[in-house]
């Protein structure tokens, strides 16, 4: 999903035992969708089929019905060679994925 993109991750650690060496990190993303898992009790109380259920949708303002953007964290592990310093200019043919998906 991030092929052809650039963004600024927060690097949390490295794994030098792998070949190639990898970096573990996170990036903050803003999403308009939410997923709310329901407990087995909530599923039963709502009369839904037995098993695991979740509610998927959007959060929106009651006042003007605009969709609300929520921050989230995405974990990632990438080869060290994929990283560039902050002073590097991003390639013009890559899109900025720093704000959202």
Secondary structure as the mmCIF struct_conf table of DSSP 4:
data_model
#
loop_
_struct_conf.conf_type_id
_struct_conf.id
_struct_conf.beg_label_comp_id
_struct_conf.beg_label_asym_id
_struct_conf.beg_label_seq_id
_struct_conf.end_label_comp_id
_struct_conf.end_label_asym_id
_struct_conf.end_label_seq_id
TURN_TY1_P TURN_TY1_P1 UNK A 3 UNK A 4
STRN STRN1 UNK A 5 UNK A 6
STRN STRN2 UNK A 10 UNK A 15
TURN_TY1_P TURN_TY1_P2 UNK A 16 UNK A 17
BEND BEND1 UNK A 18 UNK A 20
STRN STRN3 UNK A 22 UNK A 31
BEND BEND2 UNK A 32 UNK A 32
STRN STRN4 UNK A 33 UNK A 38
HELX_LH_PP_P HELX_LH_PP_P1 UNK A 39 UNK A 39
HELX_RH_AL_P HELX_RH_AL_P1 UNK A 40 UNK A 45
TURN_TY1_P TURN_TY1_P3 UNK A 46 UNK A 47
HELX_LH_PP_P HELX_LH_PP_P2 UNK A 48 UNK A 49
BEND BEND3 UNK A 50 UNK A 51
STRN STRN5 UNK A 53 UNK A 58
STRN STRN6 UNK A 60 UNK A 60
TURN_TY1_P TURN_TY1_P4 UNK A 62 UNK A 64
HELX_LH_PP_P HELX_LH_PP_P3 UNK A 66 UNK A 66
STRN STRN7 UNK A 67 UNK A 67
HELX_LH_PP_P HELX_LH_PP_P4 UNK A 68 UNK A 69
STRN STRN8 UNK A 70 UNK A 79
HELX_RH_3T_P HELX_RH_3T_P1 UNK A 80 UNK A 82
TURN_TY1_P TURN_TY1_P5 UNK A 86 UNK A 87
BEND BEND4 UNK A 88 UNK A 88
HELX_LH_PP_P HELX_LH_PP_P5 UNK A 89 UNK A 91
TURN_TY1_P TURN_TY1_P6 UNK A 92 UNK A 93
BEND BEND5 UNK A 94 UNK A 94
STRN STRN9 UNK A 95 UNK A 96
BEND BEND6 UNK A 98 UNK A 99
STRN STRN10 UNK A 100 UNK A 100
#
